[in-house]
Structure formats: structure tokens, C-alpha cells
Amino acid sequence: MHVMALHTMLVMQLIFLVIVGVLVITITASTNTSAAAAEAAQSLLGCETQCGDLMIPYPFGIGDGCYMRPEFNITCDQSTTPPSAHFTISSIPIAHISLDEGELRIMQEAAVQCNDAQGNETYSYWPSLLLPPPYTISDTKNKFFDIGCNTVSIFQADRTHPGPDEDKTIVGYTMVLCDDELRKVLTNSCDGVGCSQAPIPSGLQNFTIMLGNVFVDDSGTWLTKYPCSYSFIVEQAMFTFSPNTSFDLLNTTNQLPLIVNWGIGDEPCDEESQNNACKAVNSKCVNRPIINGPSGYICQCLPGYEGNPYLQDGCRGEFEIYTYF
């Protein structure tokens, strides 16, 4: 009788553990489903959620009624494979949107100048970028590069909010050399021999890049191998100079990534901005202190929550699942 009672107890415990296991699996599956729904619910109801491989989270959107302000309106070009996104107010391509950082990755062309072996110019192209408010070019994520032979790269840009002792128009330049002796020690370092780099100022909304010759490479050896020089602003984490690969890459690459800051408004956070823009219950308003530019603000989910702070139910908490086996 005692053995039978013990056997019955073990069976009941086993059944209990199986039930708990089923519940854990059910809760976990339900949690995963909720997380997937939270990840998908990044756009306004009834609006397109992505263009090709690019997710389009609100406050950005495709089409009327799907974005917060006109500058966040995005056009999806279905004629490309895969479909590609760009600002509706311009043709600037968009590669990534970050809500947490208040950043966009856009694609921008490089300035190009090509010469024959005698140093005579055969081709040149000077790109420009013009961003509307509330966008500014990130000075912490981008760098200015000049890649080539005996060229000077001139960078001209405007600050929208210059300081009291600062000029609105900024002109900077870098120079690269490549004579016979320097060419022998060309390395991966970007120190003025075949490559030079420089930081960019804060708060810029536009720039133009121009290239020109410093003097002619008499031997013509370098220009025979590398006839073109390049200058560009690029996301520094996405470009590392290498004499063995960079010229080949730039010869075949039309566009390079660049990081742009954005904000919801041009003014700092206040109660109205918190209520009107940061709609999620578990969200907060965060100022963007940009030197020489409008501070503006973005919204973020509170610590322990993730999702889209611009949507009513956008910030979701993390679920903790406890199991016994």
C-alpha cells in the first residue's frame, strides 16, 4: 500500500512537471509572438512597413498620413531590384534608419578627378549635398578623406547656426602626395602619402567637394597605375584606407555611406513635445545637443523597454520566463 502511494505521488509529480513544461512552452511562444508583433509594429496602422530591405519606422513613412512631418516622407522606388528608398523632397538614397540614435545612413557620391600619365585632366566630378532641417551631417560618425596622387581636396560647407565668432561658410582642405620616394613607403596609414583625412565641423547641412592638381607627377608611373583621385565624406566605421584595395574599390563604387543626425523638432524637450511626439507610455524625450546647430530632440524608450517610442503602444517590456527544468 505504501509502495502504491509512492508510485501515485511520483506519477502526479511527473504530470505536474509536464503541465508546467507545456505552460512554459506556451508562454515562451506567446512571448516570442508578442516580440515579433512589437518588432513589426514600427509603422502607423495601414502604412507600408518597409521598402526593399529597409524598415520604415514612424515618424518616417511612405505616402500621405504615414509620416510625422514632410521631411520624413519617403519614396520607395519599385523600379530597382530590390526596391530602393529616398527622401521624397530629394533623390538622396537612404540605407538605414535608427530610432534609438536619431540617425540615418544615406549614400553619397565621391568627388573624382582623373588624369593621363602626363598629369592632364581627363575627367572631373564635384558632388554636393544639401539637407533640409532637421538633418545635420554627423561630425562624430563621419570623416573627410582625400585619396590619390598630388591633389588638393577642397571642402566647402555652411553652418546654419554659427557661433558669435564663427563664419557661416567653412572652407577646409587636405592634400596627398606621391612622388617616387614617397611611393616606395606607401602603407595603410592615412598620413598624407596617397591618403589624407580630417574631421568635419559640427552642425553642417550642406557641402561641396572639389579636387585639383598640386603639381604633375613627372614620372607618370603612379598616374599610369592610379589615374583617378577621390575625395569624400564617409562613415568612418565603414572605410579603412588600404593602397592594395581602396583604389580598386573607389574605381567601381558609385556611392559611399554617410551618417546624418535627425530630430523631431528644432527646439529642446518640453512638456508639449513629450506629450505630442513621444506617445508611447514608457518613453522619454531626449535633447540632442549639437554644436553649431539646432539641438532638437528625439524620443527613446525607457530602460528595460524597446520598440518605437513614437507609437502609442510602441515601447514593450522584456518578459522574464522562469522554468523548473
Order of alpha helices (4+ residues) and beta strands (2+ residues): alpha-beta-beta-beta-beta-beta-beta-beta-beta-beta-beta-beta-beta-beta-alpha-beta-beta-alpha-beta-alpha-beta-alpha-beta-beta-beta-beta
